[in-house]
Amino acid sequence: MPIDTQISGHDPVYSLSELNRRIKDSIRETFPEAYWVQAETSDVRIHTSSEHCYLEFIEKNPLTGQLAAKTRGTIWAKTFRMLKPYFEQETGRQFTSGLKVLVKVAVDYHELYGLNLTVLDIDPTYTLGDMARKRMEIIRQLQEDGIFTLNKELELPTLPQRIAVITSPTAAGYEDFLKQITENKAGFPFYIRLFPALMQGEKTEMSIIAALDHIYNNVEHFDAVVIIRGGGSAADLSSFDSYLLAANCAQFPLPVITGIGHERDDTVVDMVAHTRLKTPTAVAEFLIGKMQSTADRLQLLSAGLTTIVSSRLDRNRSTLKNLVGRLPLVATSLLSAYTLSLEGLNNRIKNSTSALLSNKAKDLLLSEQFIKLASPEYILKRGYSLTIKNGNIIKHASELQAGDIIISRFSDGEAESIVKENNG
């Protein structure tokens, strides 16, 4: 009923509490049942002492992303203790802000706190569908960007000894990893450096990216990056389905090996990593196995090389032995060949010398005959004479003058004459 109908001439006039009670009654009459509502969770908070969960349900414009609706929500402790583990087991995600949910709610209105949606039930399959859609969108975007398989294409070093580890320093998985890799039976040496990061919660994504950036600044000192975490709820893995984190891992210049410690489907980070293993211990065994494989291969190559060298030495030893045995025969054969060759050469020299001497003798005889025929004595014997003046042979009449004393030489003597007249 109105508290006063005479105030300022208004009819009727209500107190705020009365109006709120009327609104409450009206809402109860209008919404008497429970309703399934699609919304996104926001500002999820769990009261420490009461364990009630307080949150807001929001709806955004699908085109602009702007807030379109918002209502306060409550999950009472008794209900929350049942719904939270059920939801997280089914979805593998923590019940936190930013989830698309399908919840069954009762519409309540409180005179002091206003409109409230009390959660009675939740359908995890709806959230799974939304998560799967977002996951596929992330995978598709990585593929379209051409980076989905980049890290897998890197070659893991033959001896992966220098390992950068990203994990929480207090994680049990880190201790298991260290124990396994440092106490390996073969005694393989490893250099391990920890780059601390949060491995669950809302800050996981940026914390791991910061660790990757730190490693990148010292990338020449490492062979591979290992991202590990211990066991725990699958709901803690939502950060590993992040596009930004997956893109950083996919494009990292060193092989990334994951051992996040879960049996469910791979996270997106697992998918883009060079090698995905289930647990930190499995990562350590994998690295030890790589070292052992290389050691085995080297041992096999060494054994093969030894066999080849031994076989070749045996063959060379046998060849040398045969040569030593054949050396006298070979030497005798070579000497015989050289002797025959020298005899043949001697005969050829003798024959050549005889032919040369014979030709030279003929040449000398011909020269002798030519000289004899050309000699003055031979010419004089043939009836010719020589005219000599002052010891010189006169060849032309113009060389003589009247009164010159000349000597005429014959084959059997000489006669002196005086030139009376030159008619030449």
C-alpha positions as CSV (number, residue, x, y, z in Angstrom):
1,M,0.0,0.0,0.0
2,P,1.2,3.6,-0.6
3,I,2.6,5.1,2.5
4,D,1.2,8.6,2.0
5,T,-1.2,9.7,-0.8
6,Q,-1.1,13.5,0.1
7,I,2.6,14.3,-0.5
8,S,2.9,17.1,-3.0
9,G,-0.4,16.2,-4.5
10,H,1.0,13.0,-6.0
11,D,-1.2,9.9,-5.9
12,P,0.0,7.3,-5.0
13,V,3.5,7.8,-3.4
14,Y,5.7,4.7,-2.5
15,S,8.7,4.3,-0.3
16,L,11.7,2.9,-2.1
17,S,11.5,-0.4,-0.2
18,E,7.9,-0.7,-1.0
19,L,8.6,-0.1,-4.7
20,N,11.4,-2.6,-4.7
21,R,9.1,-5.2,-3.0
22,R,6.5,-4.6,-5.7
23,I,9.2,-5.0,-8.4
24,K,10.3,-8.2,-6.6
25,D,6.8,-9.6,-6.5
26,S,6.2,-8.6,-10.1
27,I,9.4,-10.4,-11.2
28,R,8.5,-13.5,-9.3
29,E,5.1,-13.5,-11.0
30,T,6.5,-12.9,-14.4
31,F,9.5,-15.3,-14.1
32,P,8.3,-18.0,-11.8
33,E,10.5,-20.8,-13.2
34,A,14.1,-21.4,-14.0
35,Y,15.5,-20.4,-17.4
36,W,18.5,-21.4,-19.6
37,V,20.5,-18.3,-20.5
38,Q,23.5,-17.8,-22.9
39,A,26.0,-15.4,-21.6
40,E,29.7,-14.7,-20.9
41,T,31.2,-14.8,-17.5
42,S,32.9,-11.7,-16.1
43,D,34.4,-10.6,-12.8
44,V,34.2,-14.1,-11.3
45,R,35.1,-13.9,-7.6
46,I,34.9,-16.6,-4.9
47,H,34.2,-15.4,-1.4
48,T,37.0,-16.8,0.9
49,S,35.0,-17.7,3.9
50,S,31.5,-18.5,2.5
51,E,32.8,-20.1,-0.7
52,H,29.9,-18.4,-2.6
53,C,30.8,-17.5,-6.2
54,Y,29.9,-14.0,-7.3
55,L,30.1,-12.9,-10.9
56,E,28.5,-10.9,-13.6
57,F,26.9,-12.2,-16.8
58,I,27.4,-10.0,-19.8
59,E,26.5,-10.0,-23.5
60,K,28.5,-8.2,-26.2
61,N,27.4,-6.9,-29.6
62,P,28.8,-9.5,-32.0
63,L,29.7,-6.8,-34.5
64,T,31.2,-4.1,-32.4
65,G,32.2,-6.0,-29.3
66,Q,30.5,-3.3,-27.2
67,L,28.7,-4.3,-24.0
68,A,25.0,-4.9,-24.8
69,A,23.7,-6.3,-21.4
70,K,24.9,-7.0,-17.9
71,T,23.4,-8.7,-14.9
72,R,24.8,-9.7,-11.5
73,G,24.9,-13.5,-10.8
74,T,25.4,-15.7,-7.8
75,I,26.3,-19.4,-7.3
76,W,25.7,-20.4,-3.8
77,A,28.5,-22.4,-2.1
78,K,26.6,-25.7,-2.0
79,T,25.8,-25.5,-5.7
80,F,29.2,-24.2,-6.6
81,R,31.0,-27.1,-4.9
82,M,29.2,-29.4,-7.3
83,L,29.2,-27.3,-10.5
84,K,32.8,-26.1,-10.5
85,P,34.6,-29.6,-10.6
86,Y,32.0,-30.9,-13.0
87,F,32.4,-28.0,-15.4
88,E,36.2,-28.1,-15.2
89,Q,36.5,-31.8,-15.7
90,E,34.2,-31.8,-18.7
91,T,35.7,-28.7,-20.4
92,G,39.3,-28.8,-19.2
93,R,39.0,-25.1,-18.4
94,Q,38.9,-23.3,-15.1
95,F,35.6,-21.7,-14.3
96,T,36.7,-18.1,-14.6
97,S,35.9,-14.9,-16.5
98,G,35.7,-14.8,-20.3
99,L,33.8,-18.1,-20.7
100,K,30.8,-18.5,-22.9
101,V,28.3,-20.5,-20.8
102,L,24.9,-21.9,-20.9
103,V,23.4,-21.6,-17.3
104,K,20.1,-22.4,-15.8
105,V,19.1,-19.5,-13.5
106,A,16.4,-18.3,-11.3
107,V,15.5,-14.6,-11.7
108,D,15.6,-12.9,-8.3
109,Y,15.3,-9.3,-7.2
110,H,16.5,-8.1,-3.8
111,E,15.3,-4.9,-2.3
112,L,18.9,-4.0,-1.3
113,Y,21.0,-5.6,-4.0
114,G,18.7,-5.4,-7.0
115,L,18.4,-7.9,-9.9
116,N,20.3,-11.1,-9.6
117,L,20.5,-14.4,-11.5
118,T,21.0,-17.4,-9.2
119,V,22.7,-20.2,-11.0
120,L,21.2,-23.6,-10.5
121,D,22.9,-25.6,-13.3
122,I,25.4,-25.3,-16.1
123,D,25.8,-27.2,-19.5
124,P,29.5,-27.7,-20.2
125,T,28.9,-28.9,-23.7
126,Y,27.9,-25.4,-24.7
127,T,31.2,-24.0,-23.4
128,L,33.1,-26.9,-25.0
129,G,31.5,-26.0,-28.4
130,D,32.5,-22.4,-28.0
131,M,36.0,-23.4,-26.9
132,A,36.4,-25.8,-29.8
133,R,35.3,-23.0,-32.2
134,K,37.8,-20.6,-30.7
135,R,40.5,-23.2,-30.8
136,M,39.8,-24.0,-34.4
137,E,39.9,-20.3,-35.2
138,I,43.3,-20.0,-33.5
139,I,44.6,-23.0,-35.5
140,R,43.2,-21.7,-38.7
141,Q,44.7,-18.2,-38.1
142,L,48.2,-19.7,-37.4
143,Q,47.9,-21.7,-40.6
144,E,46.8,-18.7,-42.6
145,D,49.7,-16.7,-41.2
146,G,52.0,-19.4,-42.5
147,I,53.6,-20.1,-39.1
148,F,51.8,-23.2,-37.8
149,T,54.6,-25.6,-38.8
150,L,57.6,-23.3,-38.6
151,N,59.1,-24.7,-35.4
152,K,58.6,-28.3,-36.5
153,E,60.8,-27.5,-39.6
154,L,63.8,-26.6,-37.4
155,E,66.5,-29.3,-37.0
156,L,67.1,-30.4,-33.5
157,P,70.9,-30.4,-32.9
158,T,72.6,-33.8,-32.9
159,L,73.8,-33.2,-29.4
160,P,71.1,-31.1,-27.6
161,Q,73.0,-30.3,-24.4
162,R,72.3,-26.6,-23.8
163,I,68.7,-26.5,-22.6
164,A,66.7,-23.4,-21.7
165,V,63.8,-24.5,-19.4
166,I,60.6,-22.4,-18.9
167,T,58.6,-23.4,-15.9
168,S,57.8,-22.5,-12.3
169,P,60.9,-23.0,-10.1
170,T,58.7,-24.6,-7.4
171,A,57.0,-27.0,-9.8
172,A,57.4,-30.7,-8.9
173,G,57.7,-31.4,-12.6
174,Y,60.8,-29.2,-12.8
175,E,62.4,-31.3,-10.0
176,D,61.6,-34.5,-11.7
177,F,63.1,-33.2,-15.0
178,L,66.3,-32.1,-13.3
179,K,66.7,-35.4,-11.5
180,Q,66.1,-37.4,-14.6
181,I,68.4,-35.5,-16.8
182,T,71.3,-34.9,-14.4
183,E,71.4,-38.4,-13.1
184,N,71.3,-40.2,-16.5
185,K,73.1,-43.5,-16.4
186,A,75.3,-42.8,-19.4
187,G,76.7,-39.7,-17.7
188,F,75.9,-37.4,-20.6
189,P,76.6,-33.8,-19.7
190,F,73.8,-31.2,-19.9
191,Y,73.8,-27.5,-19.3
192,I,70.4,-26.5,-17.9
193,R,69.3,-22.9,-17.3
194,L,65.9,-22.0,-15.8
195,F,63.8,-19.1,-17.0
196,P,61.0,-18.8,-14.4
197,A,57.4,-18.3,-15.5
198,L,53.9,-18.7,-14.1
199,M,52.4,-22.0,-15.4
200,Q,48.7,-21.4,-14.5
201,G,46.4,-18.6,-14.0
202,E,45.5,-15.5,-16.1
203,K,49.2,-14.3,-16.2
204,T,50.6,-17.5,-17.6
205,E,50.5,-16.4,-21.3
206,M,52.4,-13.2,-20.8
207,S,54.8,-14.7,-18.3
208,I,55.9,-17.5,-20.7
209,I,56.2,-15.0,-23.6
210,A,58.5,-12.8,-21.4
211,A,60.7,-15.9,-20.7
212,L,60.9,-16.6,-24.4
213,D,62.0,-13.0,-25.0
214,H,64.7,-13.4,-22.4
215,I,65.9,-16.6,-24.1
216,Y,65.8,-15.0,-27.5
217,N,68.3,-12.3,-26.3
218,N,70.7,-15.2,-25.5
219,V,69.7,-17.6,-28.2
220,E,73.2,-18.4,-29.3
221,H,73.9,-20.1,-26.0
222,F,71.1,-22.7,-26.3
223,D,70.2,-25.7,-28.4
224,A,66.5,-26.0,-27.5
225,V,63.7,-24.6,-25.3
226,V,61.8,-26.8,-23.0
227,I,58.4,-25.8,-21.6
228,I,57.3,-28.0,-18.7
229,R,54.9,-28.1,-15.8
230,G,53.9,-30.7,-13.3
231,G,50.5,-32.4,-13.0
232,G,47.4,-30.6,-12.0
233,S,43.9,-29.9,-13.3
234,A,43.3,-29.8,-17.0
235,A,41.5,-26.6,-16.3
236,D,44.9,-24.9,-15.8
237,L,45.8,-25.4,-19.4
238,S,43.6,-22.7,-21.0
239,S,46.5,-20.3,-21.4
240,F,48.2,-22.9,-23.7
241,D,45.4,-22.5,-26.2
242,S,46.4,-18.8,-26.7
243,Y,47.1,-17.5,-30.2
244,L,49.7,-15.1,-29.0
245,L,51.6,-17.7,-27.0
246,A,51.3,-20.3,-29.8
247,A,52.6,-17.7,-32.4
248,N,55.6,-16.9,-30.2
249,C,56.5,-20.6,-29.9
250,A,55.9,-21.4,-33.6
251,Q,58.2,-18.6,-34.7
252,F,60.9,-19.1,-32.1
253,P,64.4,-19.7,-33.7
254,L,65.1,-22.7,-31.5
255,P,63.2,-26.1,-31.3
256,V,60.5,-25.9,-28.6
257,I,59.8,-29.1,-26.7
258,T,56.7,-29.3,-24.5
259,G,56.0,-31.5,-21.5
260,I,53.0,-29.9,-20.0
261,G,51.9,-33.0,-18.1
262,H,48.4,-33.9,-19.4
263,E,46.8,-36.8,-21.2
264,R,44.0,-34.9,-22.9
265,D,44.1,-33.6,-26.4
266,D,47.1,-31.4,-27.3
267,T,46.9,-27.7,-26.6
268,V,47.6,-25.3,-29.5
269,V,51.1,-24.7,-28.1
270,D,51.7,-28.5,-28.2
271,M,50.6,-28.5,-31.8
272,V,53.0,-25.8,-33.0
273,A,55.9,-27.1,-30.9
274,H,58.8,-29.0,-32.5
275,T,58.2,-32.0,-30.2
276,R,55.3,-32.7,-27.8
277,L,55.8,-35.1,-24.9
278,K,53.4,-35.9,-22.0
279,T,55.4,-35.1,-18.9
280,P,58.6,-33.3,-17.8
281,T,60.2,-36.7,-17.2
282,A,59.4,-37.8,-20.7
283,V,61.1,-34.6,-22.0
284,A,64.3,-35.5,-20.0
285,E,64.2,-39.1,-21.4
286,F,63.8,-37.7,-24.9
287,L,66.9,-35.5,-24.6
288,I,68.9,-38.3,-23.1
289,G,67.7,-40.6,-25.9
290,K,68.9,-38.1,-28.5
291,M,72.4,-38.1,-26.9
292,Q,72.4,-41.9,-26.6
293,S,71.3,-42.3,-30.2
294,T,74.2,-40.1,-31.3
295,A,76.7,-42.0,-29.1
296,D,75.5,-45.3,-30.5
297,R,75.8,-44.0,-34.1
298,L,79.3,-42.8,-33.4
299,Q,80.3,-46.1,-31.9
300,L,78.8,-47.9,-34.9
301,L,80.8,-45.6,-37.2
302,S,83.9,-46.1,-35.2
303,A,83.5,-49.9,-35.4
304,G,82.9,-49.8,-39.1
305,L,85.9,-47.6,-39.7
306,T,88.1,-49.9,-37.7
307,T,86.9,-52.8,-39.8
308,I,87.5,-51.0,-43.0
309,V,91.0,-49.9,-41.9
310,S,91.9,-53.4,-40.8
311,S,90.7,-54.9,-44.0
312,R,92.6,-52.5,-46.1
313,L,95.7,-53.0,-44.0
314,D,95.4,-56.8,-44.5
315,R,95.0,-56.3,-48.3
316,N,98.0,-54.0,-48.5
317,R,100.0,-56.4,-46.4
318,S,99.2,-59.2,-48.7
319,T,100.0,-57.1,-51.7
320,L,103.3,-56.1,-50.3
321,K,104.2,-59.7,-49.5
322,N,103.4,-60.7,-53.0
323,L,105.5,-57.9,-54.4
324,V,108.4,-58.9,-52.1
325,G,108.2,-62.5,-53.4
326,R,108.1,-61.4,-57.0
327,L,110.9,-58.8,-56.7
328,P,113.8,-61.2,-57.8
329,L,111.9,-62.4,-60.8
330,V,110.8,-58.9,-61.7
331,A,114.4,-57.6,-61.2
332,T,115.8,-60.3,-63.4
333,S,113.2,-59.7,-66.0
334,L,113.9,-56.0,-65.9
335,L,117.7,-56.6,-66.2
336,S,117.2,-58.9,-69.2
337,A,115.0,-56.3,-70.8
338,Y,117.5,-53.6,-70.1
339,T,120.4,-55.8,-71.5
340,L,118.6,-56.5,-74.7
341,S,117.7,-52.9,-75.0
342,L,121.4,-51.8,-74.5
343,E,122.6,-54.4,-77.1
344,G,120.1,-53.2,-79.6
345,L,121.1,-49.6,-78.9
346,N,124.8,-50.6,-79.4
347,N,124.1,-52.3,-82.7
348,R,122.1,-49.4,-83.9
349,I,125.0,-47.0,-82.9
350,K,127.5,-49.3,-84.7
351,N,125.4,-49.4,-87.8
352,S,124.7,-45.7,-87.8
353,T,128.4,-45.0,-87.2
354,S,129.5,-47.2,-90.1
355,A,126.9,-45.7,-92.5
356,L,128.0,-42.2,-91.4
357,L,131.7,-43.0,-91.9
358,S,131.0,-44.6,-95.3
359,N,129.1,-41.5,-96.4
360,K,131.9,-39.2,-95.2
361,A,134.5,-41.3,-97.0
362,K,132.6,-40.9,-100.2
363,D,132.3,-37.1,-99.6
364,L,136.0,-36.9,-99.0
365,L,136.9,-38.8,-102.2
366,L,134.6,-36.6,-104.3
367,S,136.2,-33.5,-102.6
368,E,139.7,-34.9,-103.3
369,Q,138.8,-35.5,-106.9
370,F,137.3,-32.0,-107.3
371,I,140.4,-30.4,-105.7
372,K,142.7,-32.5,-108.0
373,L,140.9,-31.5,-111.1
374,A,140.9,-27.9,-110.0
375,S,144.6,-27.8,-109.1
376,P,147.0,-25.8,-111.4
377,E,149.3,-28.8,-111.9
378,Y,146.4,-30.8,-113.4
379,I,145.5,-27.8,-115.6
380,L,149.2,-27.3,-116.8
381,K,149.4,-31.0,-117.7
382,R,146.5,-30.6,-120.0
383,G,148.6,-28.2,-122.1
384,Y,147.7,-24.9,-120.4
385,S,150.2,-22.4,-119.0
386,L,150.1,-19.7,-116.3
387,T,151.3,-16.2,-116.8
388,I,152.8,-14.7,-113.6
389,K,153.8,-11.0,-113.0
390,N,155.5,-10.1,-109.7
391,G,154.3,-13.4,-108.2
392,N,150.6,-12.8,-109.2
393,I,148.7,-14.8,-111.9
394,I,147.6,-12.6,-114.8
395,K,144.0,-13.3,-115.8
396,H,143.5,-10.4,-118.3
397,A,145.7,-8.8,-121.0
398,S,144.9,-5.3,-119.7
399,E,146.9,-6.1,-116.6
400,L,150.2,-6.0,-118.7
401,Q,152.2,-3.1,-120.2
402,A,155.1,-3.0,-122.6
403,G,158.3,-3.7,-120.8
404,D,156.8,-5.8,-118.1
405,I,158.8,-8.9,-117.2
406,I,156.5,-12.0,-117.0
407,I,157.1,-15.6,-116.3
408,S,155.3,-18.4,-118.2
409,R,154.9,-21.6,-116.2
410,F,154.4,-24.9,-118.0
411,S,154.0,-28.4,-116.6
412,D,157.6,-29.2,-117.1
413,G,159.2,-25.8,-116.3
414,E,159.2,-21.9,-116.6
415,A,160.3,-19.3,-119.2
416,E,160.9,-15.5,-118.6
417,S,159.7,-13.0,-121.2
418,I,159.5,-9.2,-121.7
419,V,156.3,-7.7,-123.0
420,K,157.1,-5.6,-126.1
421,E,153.6,-4.5,-126.9
422,N,150.1,-4.9,-125.4
423,N,147.3,-5.1,-128.0
424,G,144.6,-5.9,-125.4
